[in-house]
Amino acid sequence: MSIPDNELSDEQSRQVAEAVREEIARRRMSRQTLAEQAKLSLSTLEKALGGRRPFTLATIVRLEQALGISLRKAPSAPATAPASPSGGIAPDSLGSYSRRAVEWIEGTYVTLRPSFGDKDAIYAYRTDIVWDDAASSLVFREGARLDAAFSQFGEVAVPNQSGFVYLVTNRHGQHRLITVSRPTITGEMYGIITTLLAGRGSLLTPIAAPIALLPLRNVVEPSFGRLGTDDPNYQLYREHLRKTVEEPFALFVQGVP
């Protein structure tokens, strides 16, 4: 299903514009140089920085790639959520972990899964995992998705018993779950995503697929979006997705008894 690129809210655009202006000043670079590196018109950049038009996801992704930083903040806990009195320990429902015990999971990842609409394509986007002081736990947020309306954010569970990491979305009782291994020595995490496939109209179908999270630092020039065989990262991404099943980090039962 084709989803148009979403515009950010006025407040989000203001925050991004402020971050970009700070980077330009810190690096002593011109707006023209940044526009050229991000493959944007100077007019588009000037209007967005001046608040005369909102930023779009596509524009932000190009700026992030040009600057090599994330311009989007991870989500804060809901305003109604009470501050945790646990002193930096996650709730029992998430595994009772301390920040120090999970700080090696924090970071920005290139997230890979098979495309649900094209059997030969790979779908790639960003996932940021950070510590949220208010929630007293790790939280995650997705970005650089073509279908921006379906970007997810939520809590991260790291229980000792299973040895896996769970990225949990719960929106009004509707869940999406990513279950991945703890990071390998080079930082990758492999597992399964269980979600809903959007069809025509209001049709939704449960679907599961292999998924891999690669530290952004491990990919020299990351590609995002729905990628075909002509993309320079296609073979690398494909090898990581195949590793999920072949190692195996996850099993998929085929057939009905």
Salt bridges, closest charged atoms under 4 A:
GLU11 OE2 - ARG14 NH2 2.67
GLU18 OE1 - ARG14 NH1 3.24
GLU23 OE1 - ARG26 NH2 2.77
GLU23 OE1 - ARG27 NE 2.82
GLU46 OE1 - ARG31 NH1 2.68
GLU64 OE1 - ARG72 NH2 2.42
GLU64 OE1 - ARG126 NH1 3.50
GLU106 OE2 - ARG99 NE 3.30
ASP120 OD2 - LYS119 NZ 3.48
ASP128 OD1 - ARG126 NH2 3.83
GLU142 OE1 - ARG145 NH1 2.69
GLU142 OE2 - ARG176 NH2 2.69
ASP147 OD2 - ARG145 NH2 2.90
GLU246 OE2 - ARG242 NH2 2.80
